């Protein structure tokens, strides 16, 4: 089914969260853009039965559909699969968000409204009015430090480069060459934003209150943080090579 706005929610072992988050998103979107949205759950073959619960939601709610992937091969790959399905379904705006309520659906209205004036809208924890709650000191240092590190290396002004609550125009996704995106976790989020900026698109940060999950296990790991440290300089080198060729 075609729709103007697609919300892409990747899941892996989110059996306790998938029903509540989808219903909350559907309830919010019914007031923000009634009849104009689809919710796409992208499940990576969760062993806890998340995929089956997602299928039940799709039967219950006309606005929901499910993309089942055969294995868990990274958040970035899940989002790319979701983006491709959304674009094929006529999406003009694509929203990416987590399934664990750390991305509160009540901010959807602000993100979508800001897309009237910006090509890429970021739900930002690190602009005035934004905040992070219920994280330990180490997690805060990794996240904020990762954004500061990426800003310094890439020489861009976006304050929250590692966040995953985004509203993206179709023309951005069609321009940044999705098939060549390589990052996972933090780096995927950095790479999407960086490529959009390098392509000349406008970016706006909307403050959000990010509250850590209360149910289920975090997917964050040391490997994901290490990937960011290693791959961010590669993004800069790729840009330099492209400028040299041109």
N, C-alpha and C positions, 0 to 999 in steps of 0.2 A: 504493500500500500504506500502511495506517495504522500509526503507531508513536507511542509516548509521547514520545520524545526525537528531535528533528530537528537535525542539524548542517548549517548553511548555509555553504558555502565558495564565495565568488565567485572567478572566474578571468578573467584577461585576459593572454594570452601567458605562460602558466605550464606550457608543455609539459614542461619538465624537472622540475617540482615536483609536478604533479597526481597522478601515479601514486604516488610515494612518500608524499605527505601523506595521500592517501585510504587507502592500505593501513595507514599508521601509526595513523590515527584509527580505522579499523575494528578493528585489533588491540587498541587500548586499550579501545574501547567493548565489545568482546566479553567483557572482564572486568568492566567497570563496570556495564553493563546489557545482558546478553546477550539478544538477541531483541527488544529494546525500542527500537531506534534505526534511523534512516534517515540517510544522508549525501546531501545535495542539493548537487550542483555547479551553480552558476549561471554559465554561460559567456557572455561578451559578444561572441560571434562573433570569437573570437581568430584573427588571421591566421596564427599559428604552428601551428595544428592542435590546440590544447588541447581544443577541443570534440570532435573525433574520438577523441582519447585518452580523454576522459571517457566517451564512449559505449562504448568497449571495456571500461572499468572496470565500467560498469553491466551489461554482458553477463557479465562475469566474477564480479562480486560482487552477491549478491542484495540487499544493504543499500544499494546505490548507485542513485541516479537523477540525471538530468541535465535542467536547464532551459536551453534555448538561447534567448538573446535576440538580436534582429536587429542590434543595434549597441551600441557602448560609450557609454552616456550617464550614467555616474557610479556610484560605489560605492554611494551611497545608494539609487539606483533598483534596483540589482542586489539589495541586501539586502531591499528592500521586496517585490520579486517573489518572493524566496525565502521570506520570512516568510508571504506569502499562500499559497504552495503548502504550506508546512509546516502552517499552521493548517487548511487544507482536508484535510490528511492526518492530522488528529487529534492534532497535537502538543500536549502539555502543557508541555513545556520546549523552547525553541529556543536553540541555541548558535550564535553567530556567531564565525567565526575566519578568519584569513588562510591562504592556500595555500602560503606560502613558508617554513614552519617557524619563523617568528618567534614564532608561538603554538604552543608545544610541546604535543603531544597528551597528555603525561603529566600535565598540569594539569587535564584534563577531569574526573577523579575528584573533585578538590577543589572545582571549580566546581559540579558537579552536586550534590555532598553539601551544599554551602552553600545551595543552592536549597531545601533542606528548611526553612530558617529565614528566608530572604529572598526577596523578590519578584524582585529583579534582582541578579545577582552579576557583579562586574567582575573580570577578571584584571588586577591592578594592578601597575604597575612602580614606583609611587611611595609605597607603604606599606612599613613595616619588613619586610624579607625579600625585597622586590622589587628588581629591578635591570634595567639596560639595558646590553647589550654590543655592541661592534663598530660603534657609531655615532660619527661625527665630532662635534666640539664644536658646530657650527652646527645639526645635526639634533637634538642633545640640547637645545639652547637653544630651538629651535622647539617641540619637543614639551612639555618641562616648562614653558616659558614660556606656551604655549598653554593648558595646564591651569590654571596659576596665574591667568592673565588671565581665563579663563572662570569660575573659582571666585570671583574678586573681583567680576566684573560681575554674576553670577547669585546670589551670596551663598549658596553651598552648600558643604558640607564635603568632598565627594568629592575625593580627591587625584589620581586618574588619570581625567580627563574625556575625554581624546582617544583612549584605548585602544579597540581593536576586538575584544577577546576577552571575550565576554559570555555569560551564561546567563540567559534571560529567560522568566518564566512566561507562559503563554498569556493569563491575565487582564490582564497588563500590556499586551501588544500589542493586545488587544481594546479597551483603555481609552484609549490615547494617540492614537487617530485616525491610523492609519498613512497614510491618503490625503493628509493635510495636512503631513506631514513634508517639508521642503524642502532640508535640508542635504546636502552631499556631503563625503566625506573626514572630516576632523576634526569638522566641524560636525554631520554626521549622528550621530556617536557622542555628541557633547555633547547634541544635541537629544533623543535617545532617553532618555538618563539624566535630563536636566532635566525632561522631561515626566513621567517616572515619579515623580520626587520631588514635583513639583507636584500629581500625582494622589494623593499620600499613600502611595505604595508604599515598602517598605523596601529599602534598598540595602546590600550588603556588598561589601567589596573583599578579594579573596584575592591574596596576593603571588605574582607570577610573575617568572621570569627571562626577559627578552625579548632574543633574540639576532637581530641583523640577518641578512637573507637572505644566503646564500652563492652562490645560483644565480639568474640572471634579474635583471631591472632593477626598481628600486623605482618605484612609481606616485606617490610623493610629489612635489609640485611647489610652486613659489612661489604659484601660483594657489590651490591648496588651502589653504595657510597664510593667504593674504590673505582668502579667503572666511571663515575663522574669525574674523578680526579684524573683518570687516564685519557678519557675521550674528549673532554672539553678542549684541551689544546689542539686536538686533531681537527675539531670543527674550525678553529682559527686557521690552521695550516691549509685546510681545504679551501677556505675563502681566499687565502693569499695566492694559492696556485691558480685559482680561477681568475683572479684579477690579473695575474701575470700573463696568462694565456690571452686574455682579452686585450 
